[in-house]
Amino acid sequence: MTHVKSHEINYTKLLSHLVLVVVTLMTLYPVIWVLKMAFTPVQGFSTSLNPFPANPSLENFSYLFNDTPFVRWGINSLVIAAATTLVGIFLSCTAAYAFSRFRFPGRKGMLLGFLVTQMFPGVMMMIPLYLLISALGLLDSLFGLILVYSTTSLPFSTWMLKGYFDTIPQDLEESAVMDGATRGMIFWKIIIPLARPAIAVVALFSFMSAWNEFILAATFMNQETMYTLPVGLKMMVGQYSTEWGHFSAASLLVSIPIVALFFYLQQHLVSGLMAGGVKG
Amino acid sequence: MAELSLQGIAKRFGDVEVVTDFNLSVEAGEFIVLVGPSGCGKSTTLRMIAGLEEITRGELRMGERVVNNVPPKDRDVAMVFQSYALYPHMSVYENMAFGLRLRKLPQDEIDRRVQEAAEILGLVPYLERKPKALSGGQRQRVAMGRAIVRKPRYFLFDEPLSNLDAKLRGQMRTEIARLHRKLGATSIYVTHDQIEAMTLADRIVVMKDGVVQQIGGPIELYRRPANRFVAGFIGSPAMNFLEGVVEDGMVRGRGFTFPLAAIHAGPVRPGEKVLLGFRPEAVRVDGSGAGTLTGDVEVREPLGAEVHAYLSIGGQQVVGRFSPDHELREGQSIAFTVDPAACHLFDPETELAIRDNR
């Protein structure tokens, strides 16, 4: 009996593994293809199905580092994305806390207003934002983009964090009040540490949207040295030909910080942080 | 000078007055229990003392100082919450040290106090653990420890035992009593459990619908309830009430005639409607005492040490506590006696106790 049963399990397992392997290959194949092109010193688009480079070389990478302002763009992108994340988190945490805990005139209207702004496509804001940024003299400035990015991601972040703050029991705060804590201390020492998972998600979202954003960056940044990575990458896609080798190598490099950030933030994406605090 | 005094305290949420004209004067070291059904305003009163809730009307004094507008941290009050409200991201040690750190106590003093509280509460092996790695009882102890380390002038307890199972609740109840004797701090304790109230309190405040019904020692409340609500709330099973009319020194109702005791005969008027109240434990089957009642046994609940029998007297249900030696069968009609002097009379309209002071 047990013999037959173990056979059955093996077949089921085999089948499910087979499906998983096939799907994984299908998912990974394009990525491997990008890898192949990045390590092939040819700029044409290879149509061969073979996912491995014939003559692997680092030529594309050395071109990026030595013959283009790629490093400069990387620094621009990093500064903008990091600053956007920090400013965005600070603003959304404080705003979300107020929305979650205080009842003030206009609270509902403001929360609704935040939602409404999310219903318009971002491109619609391009012209008004351009006019604003131009009037402030912030074209071709990292600060201008930081300002725009951190405020555009604010509604989502605030809603997301407000939802999380709402789940943190009021008792914890009252207990801290009895312990002698001020609102500020409660916010920094109780609420923020407990909201780590939500803050990690918001951080990842802010960072990624700033890191990947193209249209606004392309509109506001005219000097080549002020480009961000997405705008810089676009330079490699010409009207008549595309430098596939350089483009692939750059794409790989661009994805590294996101992957790194994701792995770093993963440790904060834990459930049950609030366990044991209150009962009943 | 009272240690804590509440004068005409009231609390209003919108149009609803949840606490009305609360007056209480607490002596230093006294253990006061506020008791009542849920929604009676006892927790709101406690939260006003804590400073978590604004006082709509009246005056709250701590010693000589009026503290209506003093923030909680300056009231020298520590509070144990029903939900424990432990900081989930901090260890047991940090949970207890938090309030001391905020008061900028030196580190060695914090260490000493936390250690001391942990020893009193048996928490020494758990100091490094997070709350989620503790059992319910241990969490409850941490919540108490957090209050103890502060060495406050006043302890406030908001139904601290209601989340524990029955056995643990009993244990913690004696522990709280022991702690109170040891620390001697003035304590205000809120509960809906009359057993906690009876066992812990120096004085009990019975509340209903935001209004204080009676204030007194546990035995006083048990023996001389001021009204029908207090009579029914204190004691378990609850006091029995039979509707009747006073005639010729007797209370007559459907299915019974019961003699009035001398203490009641004075204040009642012939022809007056009354509620005759007697406790389940006042019921005797041995025939001693003067008043005899007859009822049909409807349900019997054997509890081991005693039997609770639910009896029907002319359609009105009463409960009696009997010895398990006494054989009772469901459907059986039995005669039992109640000492008329151990009975209470209430006015069915006002529900107030009818006594010779009327």
Interface residues (C-beta under 8 A of the other chain):
Chain A: P169 D171 L172 E174 S175 A176 V177 M178 D179 G180 A181 M185 K189 I190 P193 L194 G272 L273 M274 A275 G276 G277 V278 K279 G280
Chain B: A50 G51 L52 P72 K73 V77 A78 M79 F81 Q82 S83 Y84 A85 L86 Y87 P88 H89 F98 G99 L102 R103 K130 P131 K132 A133 L134 G136 R139 R146 R150 S162 N163
